[in-house]
Amino acid sequence: MRDDSRYLEIVLTAIGLMVTALLGYGQYQISTQQTKMAIKQQEAEDRRSVDNIEIQTMNLVAGHLANLAKPGSDFDASQKVVIAASEYLSSQFDRTALAAMAARI
């Protein structure tokens, strides 16, 4: 009987170790997935913030873009503002939409 209880103790200990290992592995997988999700959320937030900066810059130069279509005294000043804003967006954030719009006008 003593050998049977010793055998049972060993089996239960082995099962306990396996369950603990499985729980630990599951926790590791969950942690890995959460880390990946956090990285993706941060990247999305970074893109949103750059999008907001681009939209704000375009809103600021919208009037100047309109002045590029008509010659006059405001043309030179507007051209300088639009070029400066497009260079800022291109160099800092790799956004070229404003430069493309200005070139087409």
Buried (B, 14 or more C-beta within 10 A) or exposed (E): EEEEEEEEEEEEEEEEEEEEEEEEEEEEEEEEEEEEEEEEEEEEEEEEEBEEBBEEBBEEBEEBBEBBEEEEEBBEEBBEBBBEBBEBBBEEBEBEEBBEBBEEE
